[in-house]
Amino acid sequence: MERRTFQLLEFPKILSALADFAVTEAGRGLCLAAGPLPGAQAREEAHDLLVQALAWQGESGYTLPASPDLGGLFAYLGSPLAVLDLDALAAVRDVLAAARSLRQALAEYARRPWERLHGLVAGAAFPETLAAGIKRCLDTDGRLRDESSPELFSVRAEIRSINQTCTKRVKDFLQKEGLAPYLQEDYMTISSDRFVVPLKTSFKNRFPGIIHDYSQTGETCYFEPLFLVDVNNRLQELKQEEREEERKVLALLTSYARQDIEALKATAGLLAEVDFLLAKVALCRALDGVPLLPAEGRPLKLMEARHPLLVLAGEKTASQDISLLDDQLALIVSGGNAGGKTVCLKTLGLCSLMALSGLPVPAVEGSSLPCFQRIFAFLGDEQSLEEHLSTFTAQIKSLARAWPEVDADTLVILDEFGAGTDPAQGAALAQAVVDSIMERGAICACATHFPGLKAYGLTNPRVRSASVLFDPATKKPLFKLAYDQVGASIALDVAREHGLPAEILTRAEQNLLLDGGDSSKVLNRLNELAVERERELDSLKREQRKLDEKRKRLEERYKAESAKVLERLQAASQEIVRAWREGKIERKKALADLAKARESLQKPAASERPPEDVLSLDNLAIGEQVRYLPWDKSGVVQAIDIKRRQVKLDIGGVSLWVEIGDCARSTAPRESVKQSKVLVRAEAGEQLALDLRGLRAEEALASLARFCDQALLRGALRADVIHGKGSGALRREVHMFLKGFPAVARFALASEEEGGDGKTIIEFS
């Protein structure tokens, strides 16, 4: 796309605002370099990553730690003789620590279905050898540890020993000779990297030794007694050895960095990518926007769109819907000066650029955009004194330069195109341009004051007209669009508001009446009607939002109540089963109590069921899936008793007879839950089987518990549990449960003929 379009739509300002949210130099660089993505796959990946990052960051509140830029380090390592210093290694350590924190933070959400986000982080190589070496050799302050190498440990230990020896010998010497009165400061210090005694200058010649330096005032001299000379010489030798050993460690760590340089680059690149991604998340929240994926064939429909730069500036901006209907290719916006026509066009162009670049847009869910490959904007006064171009000539030259590239994948934005010349000819030319753009299948958005172009927009079925609205009483712009009508230019009202003398305005009104061109009353009436309609629509939207919120609250309340009912039934059932196991009640009594408990809980819920959902036995078949209304659960029909008007359902591993009036079709179940399959033979010596394949562990164990209770109440001696082979995780969970179930005498895997590792056979006591 033309850089000129980016500048006219002020896209670099969006990138600058995006970069302000980044915390690393590399991330800021990616933000500033962002632009339209090449290809549908790249756009889809960027969209999915943004959606998943929004969900992750919203749940975790994670922020990426700041880390230094390693670009210069990579260039430095290109030299085979280069050795990294401690500052460079500390920078590498900070980068690796940030990468570790990122991996750990995302690992806590390993089960969430964020494939692209997990793939981005897990797919980046990590320099394990380098990380281990730095962890072993560098302390928290960025200095080499003594344990970095045996030689370094040894030499530093000897240096510490000499320090202690020097301190003791100097202290003993001073005390023995009674020299404390001659000391200017502490009894020992370091000068020129040697241990010395700070003496008053007036006593410097009283003792044999070497003077190394004087203080700034000249009152103190730094004196090395003769008995310290040999010790200090040895200390210098050891410090030279220490420097050599430190250099060896630094060289070793540098070799690790060269060895793992590709992984280190990948890690640094990952941090930059995630920083860029989280900057987009922050921008999305700042704009109160949404991720939007442009795609071929999607309609132009920006709902409640706002100009991004105005939102970021904190200005209160009215949202507007910018859309075209089916088979429409052009939008012509008319209305008063300073009423928001240019803002509307820039909002469309800038939001399109942002969406094509994988950035969030300030709109609401339900918005959509075509996939523009090119966007051309012709905005404002493009005259150039240097190139001797008038406004009109500059517009023509710009359009002529872009014209060969205009095709069906193009968005063209025209602001007051044709202005600066004869109005009649300018309007004719503007109409011809719009027609030609549509002939090429491109989409055009145009702002105009030409009456001819306004009439053209109302009469051409492929063009949609819109007017910017203004307050009928104050003539202030409302920055809203009203569709399928045209607007007055209200030039005289704008001139009056901005202080033009009254006598000039009076003459202008007289000239307008003499010219016979004053259609403002008609257009003002249209504006009043449009404003009233928009207010009614806004009121309806507010009512709709209230109804949606109320419905949501009712649904949540209904689910909560349903869960309570189910919990009560399960608790009552478990209590009855427990009493039966303990021998307090007989089997028939237990079955009767279970039926009573179920009936007592299902009656209130059944009384509230929608009558239109009730099933009939005439159109019900074995194996059909229905919804049991009292529990709001889906189940499979296993048997039908026409005489008693009851059906036998398998609901999550529990089989029970229910009234047909309590069932409804499950074409749109309220909660989508995978159900376990229970295959039952209801005759004597029946064989029970539970199919847990496809269920999560917690769902499978809940179904297994209900299944075992049901099997015991039926008096079954054996049951089969089908858990599948897979990784064996579900099988292990099932076996752990069965070990703790009191009524299970033994269990074992089935033979190969019966299912092998995919099935477990249970025997009850």
C-alpha positions in Angstrom: 0.0 0.0 0.0 1.0 3.6 -0.5 2.9 5.2 2.4 0.9 8.3 1.4 -2.3 6.6 2.5 -0.7 5.6 5.8 0.2 9.3 6.5 -3.2 10.7 5.4 -5.0 8.2 7.7 -2.5 8.9 10.5 -1.7 5.2 10.9 1.9 5.9 12.2 0.2 7.6 15.2 -1.6 4.3 16.0 1.7 2.4 15.8 3.3 5.0 18.1 0.5 4.5 20.7 0.9 0.8 20.3 4.6 1.0 21.0 3.9 3.0 24.2 2.4 -0.2 25.6 5.5 -2.3 24.9 8.1 -2.9 27.6 11.1 -4.0 25.5 13.0 -2.2 22.8 12.6 -5.2 20.4 8.8 -5.2 21.2 8.6 -1.5 20.5 10.4 -2.1 17.2 7.8 -4.7 16.1 5.0 -2.3 17.1 6.4 0.6 15.0 7.0 -1.8 12.0 3.5 -3.2 12.0 1.5 -3.1 8.9 -0.9 -5.0 6.7 -0.2 -8.7 6.9 0.5 -10.8 3.8 -2.0 -13.5 3.1 -5.1 -14.9 4.8 -3.2 -17.4 6.9 -1.0 -14.6 8.5 -4.2 -12.6 9.3 -5.9 -15.6 10.8 -2.9 -16.5 13.0 -2.6 -12.9 14.2 -6.4 -12.8 15.0 -6.4 -16.1 16.8 -3.3 -15.0 18.9 -4.9 -11.8 19.9 -8.2 -13.5 20.9 -6.3 -16.0 23.0 -4.0 -13.5 24.5 -6.9 -11.3 25.5 -8.5 -14.3 27.3 -5.2 -15.3 28.9 -4.2 -11.9 30.1 -7.8 -11.2 31.3 -7.7 -14.3 33.5 -4.1 -14.1 34.7 -3.3 -10.4 34.7 0.1 -11.4 33.4 2.6 -8.6 32.4 5.8 -9.3 30.6 8.9 -8.3 32.7 11.2 -5.7 31.1 14.3 -7.1 29.6 17.3 -5.6 27.7 17.8 -5.7 24.0 20.4 -8.2 22.8 20.7 -6.9 19.2 24.2 -5.5 19.8 25.3 -8.6 21.7 24.5 -10.8 18.7 26.5 -8.6 16.4 29.4 -8.6 18.9 29.4 -12.4 19.0 30.1 -12.5 15.3 33.7 -11.9 16.1 35.5 -15.2 17.0 37.8 -13.4 19.5 35.0 -11.6 21.3 34.5 -12.4 25.0 31.3 -11.3 26.7 31.7 -9.2 29.9 29.7 -9.4 33.0 27.2 -6.7 31.9 26.5 -8.6 28.7 26.0 -11.9 30.6 23.7 -10.2 33.1 21.6 -8.9 30.2 21.4 -12.4 28.8 20.4 -13.7 32.3 17.6 -11.1 32.5 16.3 -12.2 29.0 16.3 -15.9 30.0 14.6 -15.1 33.3 11.8 -13.2 31.5 11.4 -16.1 29.1 11.2 -18.6 32.0 8.5 -16.5 33.8 6.5 -16.3 30.5 6.6 -20.1 30.1 5.7 -20.7 33.7 2.8 -18.3 33.6 1.3 -19.8 30.5 1.9 -23.4 31.7 -0.6 -22.8 34.4 -3.2 -22.7 31.6 -2.0 -25.7 29.7 -5.5 -27.2 29.5 -7.1 -24.1 28.0 -7.7 -24.4 24.2 -5.3 -21.7 23.2 -3.4 -23.7 20.6 -1.7 -20.8 18.8 -0.6 -19.1 22.0 0.8 -22.3 23.5 2.4 -23.1 20.2 4.1 -19.7 20.0 5.6 -20.0 23.4 6.4 -23.7 23.4 7.7 -23.6 19.8 10.6 -21.2 20.6 13.9 -22.9 21.4 15.6 -22.2 24.7 19.4 -22.1 25.3 19.5 -24.7 28.1 23.3 -25.0 28.3 23.8 -21.3 28.4 21.1 -20.8 31.0 22.6 -23.5 33.2 26.1 -22.0 32.9 24.9 -18.5 33.8 22.9 -19.7 36.7 25.9 -21.6 38.1 28.5 -18.8 37.5 26.6 -15.5 38.1 25.3 -14.3 41.4 22.2 -12.0 41.9 24.4 -8.9 41.6 25.9 -10.0 38.3 29.3 -11.0 39.6 31.1 -14.3 39.1 30.6 -16.7 41.9 33.7 -18.3 43.6 32.3 -21.7 42.5 32.5 -20.8 38.8 35.7 -22.9 38.5 37.9 -24.8 41.0 40.9 -22.5 40.1 38.9 -19.3 40.7 37.6 -20.7 44.0 41.2 -21.5 45.1 42.8 -18.1 44.2 40.0 -16.2 45.8 40.3 -18.2 49.0 44.1 -17.4 49.1 43.3 -13.7 48.5 40.9 -13.7 51.4 43.5 -15.4 53.5 46.1 -12.7 52.7 43.6 -10.0 53.4 43.0 -11.4 56.9 46.8 -11.8 57.4 47.5 -8.2 56.4 44.8 -6.9 58.7 46.1 -8.8 61.6 49.8 -8.0 61.1 49.1 -4.2 60.7 46.9 -4.2 63.7 49.5 -6.0 65.8 52.3 -3.7 64.5 50.4 -0.6 65.4 49.5 -1.8 68.8 53.0 -3.0 69.5 54.6 0.3 68.5 52.0 2.5 70.0 51.3 4.3 66.7 47.6 4.9 67.0 48.1 8.7 67.7 49.9 9.0 64.3 47.0 7.5 62.3 44.8 10.0 60.4 42.0 7.5 59.6 41.3 3.8 60.1 44.4 1.8 60.7 44.5 0.2 57.2 43.2 1.0 53.8 44.0 0.4 50.1 45.9 2.7 47.7 47.1 1.8 44.2 45.6 -1.7 44.9 48.0 -2.3 47.8 47.4 -2.4 51.6 48.6 0.8 53.2 48.4 2.7 56.5 47.0 6.3 56.5 49.5 8.4 58.5 49.5 12.0 59.3 51.9 13.7 56.9 54.0 15.1 59.7 55.0 11.6 60.8 55.8 10.2 57.4 59.6 10.0 57.9 59.5 8.2 61.3 58.9 4.7 59.9 60.6 2.8 57.0 58.3 2.1 54.1 56.9 3.5 50.8 54.6 6.5 50.4 52.0 5.8 47.6 49.8 8.8 47.6 48.5 11.8 49.5 45.0 12.9 50.3 43.5 16.0 48.5 44.1 18.1 51.6 47.7 16.9 51.9 47.2 16.1 55.6 47.3 12.3 55.1 49.8 10.1 53.3 49.2 6.5 52.4 52.2 4.6 53.7 53.2 1.0 53.0 55.3 -0.4 55.8 58.3 -2.5 54.7 56.9 -5.7 56.3 53.8 -5.4 53.9 55.8 -5.1 50.7 56.2 -8.9 50.1 52.7 -9.6 51.1 51.3 -6.9 48.8 53.5 -8.3 46.0 52.0 -11.7 46.5 48.5 -10.2 46.6 49.1 -8.6 43.2 50.2 -11.9 41.7 47.0 -13.5 43.1 44.8 -10.8 41.7 46.4 -11.2 38.3 45.7 -15.0 38.6 42.1 -14.1 39.6 41.6 -12.0 36.5 43.0 -14.8 34.3 40.6 -17.3 35.9 37.6 -14.9 35.5 38.5 -14.4 31.9 38.5 -18.2 31.4 35.0 -18.4 32.9 33.8 -15.5 30.8 35.3 -17.2 27.7 33.5 -20.5 28.6 30.2 -18.7 29.0 30.8 -16.9 25.7 31.4 -20.2 24.0 28.0 -21.4 25.4 26.4 -18.3 24.0 27.9 -19.0 20.6 26.9 -22.6 20.8 23.3 -21.7 21.7 23.1 -18.5 19.7 20.2 -19.6 17.5 18.2 -20.7 20.6 19.1 -17.4 22.3 17.9 -15.5 19.3 14.7 -17.5 19.3 14.2 -16.7 23.0 14.8 -13.0 22.5 12.5 -13.1 19.4 9.8 -14.8 21.5 9.9 -12.1 24.1 9.6 -9.4 21.4 6.6 -11.3 19.8 4.9 -11.7 23.1 5.6 -8.0 24.0 4.1 -7.0 20.7 1.1 -9.3 21.3 0.5 -8.0 24.9 0.8 -4.4 23.5 -2.1 -5.2 21.2 -4.0 -6.6 24.1 -3.4 -3.3 26.0 -4.4 -1.3 22.9 -7.6 -3.3 22.6 -8.6 -2.5 26.2 -7.6 1.2 25.7 -9.9 1.3 22.6 -12.6 -0.8 24.2 -12.3 -2.6 20.9 -12.5 -6.1 19.4 -10.2 -8.3 17.3 -11.6 -8.2 13.8 -10.6 -10.7 11.0 -11.1 -9.3 7.5 -12.0 -12.0 5.0 -13.0 -12.2 1.4 -16.7 -12.0 0.9 -17.5 -10.5 4.2 -19.7 -7.3 4.2 -18.5 -3.9 5.2 -20.1 -3.5 8.6 -18.5 -1.5 11.3 -20.9 -1.4 14.3 -20.5 1.4 16.8 -17.2 2.4 15.4 -15.2 5.3 16.8 -12.1 7.1 15.5 -9.1 5.3 17.2 -7.0 8.4 17.7 -9.9 10.3 19.3 -10.5 7.4 21.7 -6.9 7.3 22.6 -6.8 11.0 23.2 -9.6 10.6 25.7 -12.1 12.6 23.8 -15.8 11.7 24.1 -16.7 10.6 20.6 -20.1 9.4 19.3 -20.0 5.9 17.8 -21.4 5.4 14.4 -22.4 2.4 12.2 -20.5 2.4 8.9 -22.0 -0.2 6.6 -23.1 -1.1 3.1 -26.0 -3.4 2.2 -25.8 -6.4 -0.1 -24.7 -5.5 -3.7 -23.7 -2.0 -2.6 -20.2 -0.8 -3.4 -20.2 2.9 -2.6 -21.1 5.1 0.4 -21.7 8.8 -0.2 -21.8 11.0 2.9 -23.2 14.5 2.9 -24.1 17.1 5.4 -22.8 20.1 7.2 -19.3 21.4 7.4 -17.5 20.2 10.5 -20.2 17.6 11.0 -18.0 14.6 10.9 -17.9 13.5 7.3 -14.1 13.3 7.2 -14.0 11.7 10.6 -16.3 9.0 9.3 -14.1 8.4 6.2 -10.9 8.3 8.3 -12.6 5.9 10.8 -13.4 3.5 8.0 -9.9 3.7 6.5 -8.0 3.6 9.7 -10.0 0.7 11.2 -9.5 -1.2 7.9 -5.8 -0.7 8.1 -5.7 -1.7 11.7 -7.7 -4.9 11.1 -5.5 -5.8 8.1 -2.5 -5.4 10.4 -3.9 -7.7 13.1 -4.6 -4.8 15.5 -7.9 -4.5 17.4 -10.4 -1.9 16.2 -12.8 0.3 18.2 -16.0 -1.3 17.3 -18.3 -4.0 18.8 -18.9 -7.7 18.2 -20.8 -8.4 15.0 -18.6 -6.1 12.9 -17.0 -7.4 9.8 -14.7 -6.1 7.0 -13.8 -7.3 3.5 -10.2 -8.2 3.0 -8.8 -5.1 1.2 -5.5 -5.7 -0.5 -5.1 -2.0 -1.2 -6.4 1.2 0.4 -6.2 4.6 -1.3 -7.1 7.8 0.5 -7.6 11.2 -1.1 -8.2 13.5 1.7 -8.1 17.3 2.3 -6.2 20.0 0.4 -3.4 18.4 -1.5 -2.2 21.5 -3.3 1.6 21.9 -3.6 3.3 25.3 -4.3 6.6 23.6 -4.8 5.2 21.4 -7.6 2.9 24.1 -8.9 -0.2 22.0 -8.2 -3.6 23.4 -7.3 -6.0 21.4 -5.0 -7.9 20.0 -8.0 -4.8 19.2 -10.0 -3.2 17.5 -7.0 -6.2 15.3 -6.5 -6.3 14.3 -10.2 -2.6 13.4 -10.3 -2.9 11.3 -7.1 -5.9 9.4 -8.5 -4.2 8.9 -11.9 -1.1 7.5 -10.2 -3.2 5.0 -8.2 -5.8 4.1 -10.8 -3.9 1.1 -12.5 -4.0 -0.7 -9.1 -7.7 -0.2 -8.3 -9.5 -3.6 -8.5 -12.1 -5.6 -6.6 -9.8 -5.9 -3.5 -9.5 -2.1 -3.1 -11.0 0.5 -0.8 -11.0 4.1 -2.2 -11.7 7.0 0.1 -12.6 10.3 -1.5 -13.0 13.5 0.6 -14.5 16.4 -1.4 -13.2 15.0 -4.6 -13.8 17.4 -7.5 -13.6 20.5 -5.3 -11.5 23.4 -6.5 -13.0 23.7 -9.9 -16.4 24.5 -11.5 -19.0 22.8 -9.3 -21.0 21.3 -12.2 -17.9 19.8 -13.8 -16.5 18.8 -10.5 -19.7 16.9 -9.6 -19.8 15.2 -13.0 -16.2 14.1 -12.6 -16.7 12.9 -9.1 -19.8 10.8 -10.2 -17.8 9.4 -13.1 -15.0 8.4 -10.7 -17.4 6.6 -8.3 -19.0 4.8 -11.2 -15.7 3.7 -12.6 -14.5 2.5 -9.2 -17.6 0.4 -8.8 -17.2 -1.1 -12.3 -13.9 -2.5 -11.1 -15.6 -4.1 -8.1 -13.8 -1.8 -5.6 -15.5 -0.2 -2.6 -15.7 3.6 -2.5 -16.5 5.9 0.4 -17.0 9.5 -0.6 -17.8 12.8 1.2 -19.4 15.6 -0.8 -21.3 18.8 -0.9 -22.3 18.5 -4.6 -26.1 18.4 -5.0 -25.7 16.3 -8.1 -23.7 13.7 -6.3 -26.2 13.6 -3.4 -29.0 12.9 -5.9 -26.9 10.3 -7.6 -26.4 8.5 -4.3 -30.2 8.3 -3.7 -31.0 7.0 -7.1 -28.3 4.4 -7.8 -29.1 1.0 -6.1 -25.4 0.2 -5.8 -24.8 3.3 -3.8 -25.8 4.1 -0.2 -26.4 7.6 0.9 -25.8 8.8 4.4 -26.0 12.2 6.1 -24.1 13.5 9.2 -26.7 14.7 11.7 -26.8 17.9 13.6 -29.0 19.2 16.5 -32.0 20.9 15.0 -32.1 23.5 17.8 -28.4 24.4 18.2 -27.0 23.4 14.8 -24.2 21.6 16.6 -23.0 18.4 14.9 -24.0 15.1 16.5 -21.3 13.0 14.7 -23.9 10.4 13.8 -24.8 9.0 10.4 -28.4 8.7 9.2 -28.6 6.3 6.2 -30.6 6.6 2.9 -30.9 10.4 3.0 -28.8 13.4 2.1 -27.8 16.3 4.3 -27.7 20.1 4.0 -24.3 21.8 4.0 -25.4 24.5 6.5 -22.4 26.7 5.4 -24.1 29.8 6.6 -24.8 28.4 10.1 -21.1 27.4 10.4 -20.0 30.8 9.2 -22.3 32.4 11.8 -21.0 30.2 14.6 -17.4 31.1 13.7 -18.0 34.9 13.9 -18.5 36.0 10.3 -20.2 39.5 10.4 -24.0 39.6 10.3 -24.2 41.9 7.3 -22.2 39.4 5.2 -24.5 36.6 6.3 -27.6 38.6 5.5 -26.4 39.3 2.0 -25.5 35.6 1.5 -29.0 34.6 2.5 -30.5 37.1 0.0 -28.2 35.9 -2.8 -29.2 32.3 -2.0 -32.9 33.1 -2.3 -32.4 35.1 -5.5 -30.5 32.1 -7.0 -33.4 29.8 -6.1 -31.2 27.2 -4.6 -32.3 27.2 -1.0 -33.5 23.6 -0.3 -32.4 23.9 3.4 -35.9 23.7 4.8 -36.5 20.3 3.2 -33.2 19.0 4.2 -33.5 20.4 7.7 -36.8 18.6 8.1 -35.2 15.4 6.9 -32.5 16.0 9.5 -35.1 16.4 12.2 -36.8 13.2 11.3 -33.5 11.4 11.1 -32.4 12.7 14.5 -35.7 11.6 16.0 -35.3 8.2 14.4 -31.8 7.8 15.7 -33.0 8.7 19.2 -35.7 6.1 19.0 -33.2 3.5 17.8 -30.8 4.4 20.6 -33.7 4.0 23.1 -34.5 0.6 21.5 -30.9 -0.5 21.8 -30.8 0.5 25.4 -34.0 -1.5 26.1 -32.6 -4.4 24.1 -29.4 -4.4 26.3 -31.5 -4.3 29.4 -33.6 -7.3 28.2 -30.4 -9.1 27.3 -28.9 -8.5 30.7 -32.2 -9.6 32.4 -32.3 -12.7 30.3 -28.7 -13.5 31.2 -29.5 -13.1 34.9 -32.5 -15.3 34.6 -30.5 -18.0 32.7 -27.8 -17.9 35.4 -30.4 -18.1 38.1 -32.1 -21.0 36.4 -28.9 -22.9 36.0 -28.0 -22.2 39.7 -31.5 -23.5 40.8 -31.2 -26.5 38.5 -27.8 -27.3 40.0 -29.2 -27.1 43.5 -32.1 -29.4 42.6 -29.7 -31.9 41.1 -27.5 -31.7 44.2 -30.5 -32.3 46.4 -31.5 -35.3 44.4 -28.0 -36.7 44.4 -27.6 -36.2 48.1 -30.9 -37.9 48.8 -30.1 -40.8 46.5 -26.7 -41.3 48.1 -28.3 -41.3 51.6 -30.8 -44.0 50.5 -28.0 -46.1 48.9 -25.9 -45.7 52.0 -28.8 -46.9 54.2 -29.3 -49.9 51.8 -25.6 -50.8 51.9 -25.6 -50.7 55.7 -28.7 -53.0 55.8 -31.0 -50.5 57.3 -33.5 -50.8 54.5 -34.3 -53.5 51.9 -33.8 -53.2 48.2 -37.4 -52.6 47.3 -37.7 -49.9 50.0 -34.6 -48.2 48.6 -36.0 -48.2 45.1 -39.3 -46.8 46.3 -37.5 -44.0 48.3 -35.5 -43.1 45.3 -38.6 -42.8 43.2 -40.3 -40.6 45.9 -37.2 -38.3 46.1 -37.2 -37.9 42.4 -40.9 -37.1 42.2 -40.8 -34.6 45.0 -38.0 -32.6 43.2 -39.3 -32.9 39.7 -42.8 -31.6 40.2 -42.0 -28.0 40.8 -39.7 -27.9 37.8 -42.2 -29.8 35.6 -44.9 -27.3 36.3 -42.8 -24.5 34.8 -42.0 -26.3 31.6 -43.0 -24.6 28.3 -46.0 -26.4 26.9 -44.8 -26.3 23.4 -41.8 -28.5 24.3 -43.8 -31.5 25.6 -43.2 -34.7 23.6 -45.8 -37.2 22.5 -45.4 -41.0 22.6 -46.6 -41.2 19.0 -43.5 -39.5 17.6 -40.9 -40.9 20.0 -38.4 -43.7 19.1 -35.9 -45.9 20.9 -32.4 -44.4 20.8 -33.7 -40.8 20.3 -32.1 -38.1 22.4 -34.4 -36.0 24.5 -34.1 -33.4 27.3 -35.4 -34.3 30.8 -36.8 -31.0 31.9 -36.7 -31.3 35.7 -32.9 -31.9 35.6 -32.3 -29.9 32.4 -30.2 -32.9 31.2 -30.1 -34.8 27.9 -30.7 -38.5 27.8 -31.3 -41.4 25.4 -34.6 -43.2 25.2 -34.1 -46.9 26.1 -37.6 -48.2 26.5 -41.2 -46.9 26.1 -44.2 -47.9 28.3 -47.3 -46.7 26.4 -49.8 -47.9 29.0 -48.1 -46.0 31.9 -47.1 -43.1 29.5 -43.5 -43.4 30.7 -40.1 -43.6 29.0 -36.9 -45.1 30.3 -33.9 -42.7 29.9 -30.2 -43.1 30.2 -29.0 -39.8 31.7 -25.3 -39.6 32.4 -25.0 -43.3 33.3 -28.2 -43.3 35.3 -31.3 -45.2 34.0 -34.7 -44.2 35.2 -38.4 -44.2 34.2 -39.9 -40.8 33.8 -43.2 -39.3 32.7 -43.4 -38.4 29.0 -44.7 -35.0 29.9 -41.4 -34.2 31.6 -39.4 -34.6 28.4 -38.7 -32.3 25.5 -36.8 -32.5 22.3 -33.1 -31.8 22.7 -32.5 -30.0 19.4 -31.1 -27.0 21.3 -30.1 -28.3 24.8 -29.4 -25.6 27.3 -26.1 -27.1 28.3 -23.9 -29.1 26.1 -22.5 -32.0 28.1 -21.0 -35.2 26.9 -23.1 -38.1 28.2 -21.7 -41.5 29.1 -23.4 -44.4 27.4 -25.0 -47.1 29.6 -26.1 -50.3 27.8 -28.6 -52.3 29.9 -30.4 -55.7 29.8 -33.2 -55.5 32.2 -33.8 -59.2 32.6 -32.5 -61.5 35.4 -28.8 -61.9 35.3 -28.5 -58.6 33.5 -25.2 -57.3 32.2 -24.4 -53.6 32.9 -21.9 -51.7 30.8 -20.7 -48.1 31.2 -19.0 -46.3 28.3 -16.7 -43.4 29.5 -14.8 -42.7 26.3 -14.6 -39.1 25.4 -15.3 -37.8 28.9 -13.0 -35.7 31.1 -11.7 -37.4 34.3 -14.1 -35.6 36.7 -17.1 -36.3 34.5 -16.1 -39.9 34.1 -15.7 -40.5 37.8 -19.1 -38.9 38.6 -20.8 -41.1 36.0 -18.9 -44.1 37.4 -20.1 -43.4 40.9 -23.8 -43.2 39.8 -23.3 -46.3 37.7 -22.0 -48.4 40.6 -24.9 -47.2 42.8 -27.4 -48.1 40.1 -25.7 -51.5 39.6 -25.9 -52.3 43.3 -29.6 -51.3 43.5 -30.3 -53.7 40.6 -28.5 -56.5 42.5 -25.9 -56.9 39.7 -22.9 -59.1 40.5 -20.8 -57.9 37.6 -20.5 -54.8 35.4 -18.2 -53.6 32.6 -16.6 -50.2 32.3 -15.3 -49.2 28.9 -12.6 -46.5 29.2 -10.7 -47.1 26.0 -6.9 -47.5 25.7 -5.5 -44.1 24.7 -2.7 -42.9 27.1 -4.1 -44.9 30.0 -4.8 -41.9 32.1 -8.6 -42.5 32.3 -8.0 -46.2 33.1 -5.8 -45.3 36.0 -8.4 -42.9 37.3 -11.1 -45.6 37.1 -8.9 -48.1 38.9 -8.1 -45.7 41.7 -11.8 -45.0 42.2 -12.7 -48.7 42.2 -10.0 -49.4 44.9 -11.8 -47.1 47.3 -15.4 -48.2 46.5 -16.6 -50.5 49.4 -18.9 -52.7 47.4 -16.3 -53.7 44.7 -14.9 -57.1 45.6 -12.4 -57.1 42.8 -11.8 -55.7 39.3 -9.5 -56.6 36.4 -8.8 -55.7 32.8 -10.9 -57.7 30.2 -9.4 -60.4 28.1 -8.3 -59.6 24.6 -11.5 -61.1 23.2 -13.6 -58.8 25.4 -11.7 -55.6 24.8 -8.4 -55.9 26.5 -6.8 -52.8 28.0 -9.8 -50.8 26.9 -12.3 -52.4 29.3 -12.3 -53.1 33.1 -14.6 -55.9 34.6 -16.0 -55.2 38.0 -17.3 -57.8 40.5 -19.5 -56.6 43.3 -19.6 -58.2 46.8 
